[in-house]
Amino acid sequence: MSKSKVVIVGASHGGHESAIELLDRYSEVDVTIYEAGDFVSFMSCGMELYLTDKVTAKDDVRNFAPADLEKRGGKVVNNHQVTAINADRKTVTVKDLKLDQDKEVAYDKLILSSGVKPTTLPVPGAELENIYLMRGYDWASKIKDALESDVIQDVVVVGAGYIGLEAVAAFASKGKKVTLVDVIDRPLGTYLNPELIDVLEPELERNGVRLHMGAKVESFQGNNKIESLKTDKGDIKADLVIIAAGVKPNTDWLQGTLELESGGFIKIDEYFRTSLADVYAIGDAVLPLSIPAGKPLPIALATTARREAQYLVKHLFETKPSQAFQGVVGSSALSIFDYQFATSGLNAFSAKKAGLSRYQTSIYEDRLRPAYIPETDNPKVYVSLTFDPLTYQILGGAVLSKYDITAQGNILSLAIAHKMTLEDLAQADFFFQPRFDRQWSLLNLAAQHALNLAAF
């Protein structure tokens, strides 16, 4: 019996997980990953740790090395870019980027995990030197060199999301003069409810970060190298600009081949099947089902891609999958100087953007432990909850503190995934020990507060 030939496009989270699952679950499969990059599976989400010397080595910041897959019987071919799908022949066109040669490769099943590419700013001066992207293996070395350079003093970060804030923290911690620029009004404005941003904004300013929000970049100025950045709210001096202005699906090469959604996302059904037979898509270039929103949304996370890959491989060879993908919540965390936060599901911004007609938010602020514990050992904590005001179903939540309570975000994720209500969370049975928490635990109290119950 001949082996089923599975071709995977892209070696990051979704591609890697698909290959591992295929080789673990099935014996009669021939699995090959084609990766356009030179270095396989660099984790951009680990770049900030690399920049701040908190990893063993740059080459270790990866999901896997090709040898890890090859010892299982799979193949990883880097510097090879899949440029076309020939559905009538069930082949893909693959370009060897070093030799500049094309070849056709046959498949029985094709899994697209082509991911996203960073958004650039198409404004005058974008070709100047010292304008960097906060993404990928090649950029990591350049950014690290800039971080250590005495010549680089004035740094402008464009983009006030997670990646931008990581760049801000790395450069500000090195004593650089850092300015954060974005068209949105507040840093992390699309990720957190306003009350939590009220806590974090002063933390940024205390660490010397200048906020230049609600500003549109009009051009980059300089003689060969960047010297300043022009916005509609004034010019900003810059020895270095870091662009972290979001991402977009890496799907230009699929135009006219398979069906795409608006924004360039690959259109899939509830089984991750595309409009082409035996062609599937997972990862950041698709819109997975959001459990709290009840509809597909962009959720570009490694955890999401891996769950999609595991589901897809389990059902890949079924004529009709026995069950649809159950969806994801979307959870993440970030450290900003002395604060850490974790967020899960929807907030006010994302609920509105998703078109939800009903949602309400609540903010709870307290101390983590009983009042008889001195404040020096009793950190302030904040919990934000987003919920349906009629059913009290929990749609999202976030926790924030200078003390690391980010694991509480996993409890919120579980509550959201199982469509628990505020009443469920208010009564959930958590342990009590005054060294750690209160008789009613933090999330109990936050849910009780959202229900307007008496405080204890």
N, C-alpha and C positions, 0 to 999 in steps of 0.2 A: 504494500500500500504506500503510495507516494505521500510525502508530507505536504500539509497545507502551507502555502507560502504566504507569510504575513509581512508586509512592508510597513514600516512606521516612519513617518516624517517628523523629525524633531526629537532631540535626545534629552529634553528637560523633564520636568516632573511627570507629565502625562505620558510621554514616550517611554521613559525609563520604567515607570510603574507598569505600563502595558506589557513591555517585554518581559519583565520579571514574572508577572502574573501568567503570561502565556507559557513560559518555559516551566513554571512551577505546576500549572494545572494540566497541561496537555503534553503527551509524549510525541505525537506525530505533527510537530510544527517546525517550520523553518522561519526563524525570526531575524529580520535585518532592520536596523535603525540607520537612516541616513540623516546626517547632521551637517549643516552648512558651515558651522564654526570650526575653528582649528582646535580649540580646547573644549572637550566634551563636558557638558553639564555643570558649568559654573553657576553657583547660586548667588544671584544678585542680591537676594535678601540677606546674605551674609556679608555684603561688602562693607557695611558700617563697622562690623566687628573686625574685619581685616584692616580697615583704615585706622582703627584705634588699637591695633596690636593685641587683639583678644582672640586670635586664632593661631593654630600651630604654624601654618604657612599658607600662602595664597593658593597654591596648587591643591591644598586640602579642602578648599571651600567649593565643594562640588557634591552632587548627589551620588555619583558613582564614577569609577574609572572604567574604560572599555573592557579591561581584563575581568572586572567583576561580572560582566554579562557574558563574556566569551567563555568563561569557565563553566557556565551553565548551558552552553551550546548556542548562544546567540551571537550576532555579529553587529558591530558598530563601525560605520564607515563615516569618518569625519571629512571635512573639506569637500563634501559632495552635496549639492543642492538639488532638490527635486523641483523642477521648473514647470512640469506639466503632467496632467493626468490624461491618459488616452483610454477612455472608458470603453470604447468599442473593441479594443484589443486587450483590455485589462492589463495595461502596462503603465509605468510612469517613466517620464524622461528625467534622467539624472545627469547633472553636469559635474564633472570633475573640475573643481575650481582651480586646482594647481596646474593641470594639463590643458584646461580649457577644451575639454572634449565631452561630448554627449553620448549617452547610451540609453537603451530602453531596458527596463527591468520589469519582469512579469510579477503579478500578485494574484493571490486568491482572495485575500482580504487586505484592505488598505486603511490604515489608521492615521489620520491627520492630527498631529499635535504641534502645529507650526507656530503656536503662541502669538506673541505680540511684538511690536517694535516701538522704541521710544519716539514720542512726538518731538519733532524739531520745530523751531520757530522760523517760518519763511519770511524773514524781514531783512532789510539791507544790513550787510556786515556779518551775516551768519557764517561766512567763510573765514573770518579772522581766527588767528591762533588763540589758544587758551579759552576756547568755548568747548566745554566737555559735557558728555552725557553721563548720568549717574546710573550706568547699567552695563553689565557685561565684563568679561575677563580682561579684554584689552584696555578698557577705560580704567579699570581698577588700579593698574600700575601708574597710569598718568596722574590720576587723582591723588594717589599715595605720594608721588613725587612732589606734587603741588602742595600737599599738606605739610611736607617737611621742608619746603623751600622758604628761605628768608625773603626772597624776592616777591613772593606772593603774600600780600597783606590784606588787600581789599577784595573780598569775595562776595559775589552776588549769586544767590540761589534762586532760580526761577521755578516756582512750583511749591505750594504749601501743603502737599500731601505727605504720606509716610516717607517716601524716598527723599523728598526735599528736606524734610525735618531731620532725617538721618544725616544728610550732608551738612545741614546747619549745625547740628550738635558736634559733629566731628571737627569742623573747622573752627567753631567758636571755642571748643575745648583746647585747641592749639593756640589760642590767643589771637586769631585772625579777626579782622573787622568784617562782620558778616551782615549782609542785608538780605532779607527775604522778600521776594516779589511775587505777587499773584494777582490775577484779575478778580478772584473772590475776595470778600471783605475781611475774612478772618482766617488765620492758619487752622488747618484741619477742619475747615468749615463744612466739608461734605462728609466728614467721618464721625463727628461728635456733636452732641446737642450743645447749645450755646452756653449752658451753665458750666460745663466742664472746660470749655474754651476760656471762660472767664478765669479759671484757675491757672491754665497753662500760659496764657498770653503774658502775664507778669513774670512768669518763670523764664520765658524767652528774653524779655527785656532785662531782667536781673542778670542774665548771662551775656549781656552786651549785644544781643541780636536786634537790629533795627528792622522794624516792620514797615513795609512799603506795599500795603494791601490796596485792593481795588484799583490796581494800576495795570495798564496794557503796555507791553513792550512794543516800541515802535521801530527801534533799530539798535544795532551794535556799532560802536564807533571806535576807531583807532587806526594806527598806521601799522599794518601787518598783524599786530597783536591787539587784543581787546584793551581799551583804555577807559571806556565808559559805556553805560547802557542808558539809552534814551527811552523814557516812558511818557505817557500822556500826563503824568504828575511830576515830571522833572527828571533830570539826569542823575545817574549814580556812578561814582567812580568805581572802576573794577580792574583788578589785575587778573582775575579769573572769574568766569561765569560757569556755573553748573546748571544744566538744563534738566529739570525733573518735572516736566509739564505733562505728565501722563503718558499713556501708551495707546496704540491702536492695533487692531488685528492685522497680523502678517498674512494677508489674503489677497493682495493685489494680483498675484500669479494665478489665482483661481477665478478671476473675472471671466464670465462667459463659459465657464466649464461646469460649475455647479451653482446651486441657488444660494445667494447670500442675503442676509438681513440688512436693514439700514445700519450704517456704521461699519459695514464690511464684515460683520460676524457671519460665520458659516451657519446656514439654516439647518437645524437638526430636528428630529422628532424626539419623543420621550425615550427612545432607545439609542440615541446618538447616531442614528442613520442619517446620512445626507441625501440629497436628491439623486445621487448616483448609486446604483446597486453595488453592494459589497464595499462601499466607501463610508467610513465613519469618522467622526471628528470629536475631539475632546480638548479640554484645557482652556486657556485664556481667549482663544479665538471663537468660542461658542458661548451661548447664553444658557446656563443651566437653570433648572427650576429652583427658585427661591422659596423655601418652605413658608417663611412668614409673609411674603408678598403674594404667594399663590400664583406666581407667573415667572417666566424666564427673565433673568436679570444678569448684567455683567458682574461676575464675581471672580476676579482674577487673583486666585490664591493657589499656592502649591497644594494645600489640603484638598481644595475642590478638585483640582486636576487628578490627584491620586485616587480620590473616591470615584470619580467618573471612570478612570481607567480600570479600576478593580471591577466595577459593575459591568463595563463593556465587555471585558475579557470573559467574565463568567457566562455571558449570554451570547458571545460572538458567533458561535456555530449553531445556535438555535434558529430554526426556520422562522419562528415567531417568538421573540423573547417572552419568557413566562411571567415577567413582571416589569413594569416601567421603573425608571430611575426615581427614587423617592425624593430626591432633591437635597439641597444643602442649606445651611444657615448662613454661612459666611462669617468667620470669626478671625480676629487678628489682634495683635498687641504691639506696643511701641514704648520705648523709653525715651524721655525728653529731659535731659539733665537729671535732676533729682526725682522726677516723677515717672511712674510707670502706669500705663493704662491698658486695658483690654476691652474690646468691643465685640458684640455679637449681634447678628441680625440687622434690623432696620433702626434708623434714627429718624428724627423729624424730617431732615432733608431727603433722605433716601425713600422714606415712606411717601412723601409728597411727589417725588420724581417718579415713583413706581405707580402713581395714580390711585393710591389708596384713599378712599373717601372718608374713612374714620381712623383716627389715631390721636393719641394724647401722650404727653410725656410727664414724667415726675422726676424730681431731683431730691436725693436724700443725702444729707451731710451729717456726719457724726464722728465719734471716736470708735476705734476698733474694739477696745476692751472696756471692762467696767470702769465706772468713774473713780473708783478708789485706786486705780493704776495711774501713777504720775504721767503727766502729758509727755515727759521726756521718753517714756516707753509705751505711749498710747497714741499712735499716729492718727491724724485726721484721715478720714476716708469719705469717698463720694461714690454714690451709685445713681446712675441715670437709667430709667426704664421707659420704654415706649410700648404702648398697649392699645388694644381696641377698647374704647370707652363704653361700649355696650356689652360686649361679652367678657371683657377683661383678659382676653387672650394676650399673652406676652409676645410682642413682635420684635423686640430688640432690647438691648441693655448694654451698659458700659460701667466699668469700675475704674477708679482712679485714686492713687495715693502715692506718697513718698515711700511708703512701705510696700513691698511687693505683694499685692493681693490679686495679681493677674490670673491666678488659677481659678478665682471665682468666676472669671469669664467663661470657663468651661461648663460650670453649673448653669449659667445663663444659656449657653448654647444648647445644652441638653433640654432645658425647660422649653426653649423656643422650638426645637425640633419635634418635641412631643406635644406641642400646642397646649402647654400648661397655662393656667390662668394666674392672675395675681393672688387669688385665694389659695391655689395650690402652693405657690412659692411662699406665701405668708405662713403657711402651716407646715412646710417641709421640715422633716426631722433631721436636724444637723447636730453635731456634738457640741458640748459646752465644756470649756476649761478656761478659766480667766487669764491664763498665760497667753491664750490664743484669741479668744473672742468673748461674746456676750451670751447670756442665757437664751435670748433670741439672737440668732446669728445675723450677720450683716445683711444678707439677702432677705431673710425673714423680715427684718426691720424695714428695709427699703420697700418691700411689697406691702407691708402693713401701712407704711406712710402713704403709698400711692392709693390705698383704700381708705385713707382718712381714719384709720384706727388709732386708738390711744397709744401714745408712745410709752415704752418701757425701757 
